[in-house]
């Protein structure tokens, strides 16, 4: 599984303990250093690089975990996000995590409008599950949804 924009990558431990082989990436040297300190022996899972250009090799991922990465991107990069996750996931693979919905035009974080993620991912992904969240950090409180999107055969 892949965690783009991983920051301190604290989720990597939980996913590793659940049996996943985890790769986390961030373009910030400070974030990668913080992740390495926090992860100890798992620090080998963290990469410094650009999610959109990094060479992850030829084996596609089963899961890409979303946690404040998409909403950190300027809106103009959303089509590139769709393309990149489509490239990196195997058919049937999942993009899952917390998606930030907010009608405000300011940011970051840059929220999604109603239907915007559906429009962005249609034709490449299908929404498998969606739930409200109840324990978000203050900036996301009441504006996040847990969603699971399955990559279609394309």
N, C-alpha and C positions, 0 to 999 in steps of 0.2 A: 504494500500500500504506500501511497505517496501523500505527504503533508506539505502542500505548497504554502509559502509565506509563513513558515513554521514559528517564527519568533523564538521563544524559549523552548519550544517543542515539548512541553510537558505532556502532551497527549501521546507522544511516542512511547513512553513507558507503559501506559495503559494498553495501547495496541500491541506492543511487544509481549506483554504479559498475557494477552489474550491469544497469542500464537501467531501474530502477523509479522512478516518481515517488513520492516518499516524503513523508508527513505524520507527524510525531511529536507526541505530546501528553503533558503532565504537569501536575498541579495545583500542583506546588511551584515557586514563583518561583526558588528557588535551583537546582533541577534544570534549569529552562529556561535560566537564565543560564549554567550550566556547559555545557549543550549548545551554546548560541550561541557560547561561547568555543571549544569543541572543534571545532565544525563549520565555522567561518569562513563562506565563501560559501553553504554549505548551511543556515545558521541560519534562513533564511526558511521552512524546512520545519517548524520547531518552533513549537508553539502552547502557550500557557499556558491551561489550562482543565480542566474536569471531563469526562472521557471519557463519562460517562453523560448529560451535558446539552449538550455542545458541538455547535453547528450546523456540521457538515462540508459542508453543501450537499446537493444532490440526487443527485449522481453516486455510485453505490455503489462500494465498494472491491472490488478483486480479491483482496487478501490482507490479513489482520490477523496481525501477528507477535507471538507470545507469548514473553516472556522476563521471568519473575518478576512479571508484572502480576497475574495471577489469584491467585497465592499471597500477594500483598500485601493482597488484599481480605479483610475479615472474611467468614466463611463465609455470613452472612446475605445478602450481596450477590451470591452466585453466580447465583441465578436472574436478577437484573438484568443480569449479565454476559452470560448466554445470550441474553436478549432483545436487548440492545444489539448484540452482534456479529451476530445474525440480521438486525437492521435495517440495519446498515451494510454488510454484504456482499451482493454480487449473488448470485443463484442460481448455484451452481457455484463460488463463491468459496471461498477457503481460510483457515482459521485454522491457522497452522503455527508450530511453535517448540518450546520446551522447557517441559515440564509437570512440576511438582514433586510427587512422591508420597512421603508420609510419614504414618504412622499416628498420630503425636503430636497431641494436641489443642491444644498450646500453639503460639504463634506471635506475630507473623509471623516467618518465612513460615508460612502455613497450608497444609499439605500436603493432597493428595488421597488418599482411601482407595481401595483396589482397587475398581474398578467405578463409582466416584463420578462421574468425568468422563463415562463412558458414559451413566449415568443422567441427568446434567445436560443432555447434548447430544442425547440420543436424540429422534428425531422431527424434528429440525432439521438435524442433521449426521450424516455417516457417517465413520468412521475409515478413511482411505485408506492410511496407512503409520505404522509405529511402529518405533523403533530405540532400543537402549540408548545412553547417552552415556558418553564416556570421559574427558572433559577439563573437568568442571564445576569451578566455584569451590568452596572447601571446604564452605560451608554446604549446598550442593546435592549434593555428591559421593555418587555411588551411588544417588541418589534422583530423578534426572531421566530423562525419556524424551523423545526427539524424536518428535513426532507431527504428522500432517497430517490435518485434518478438513475435509471438503468440505460446504458448505452445500447442503441439499436444496431443491428447489422446494417451497415451502409456501404 
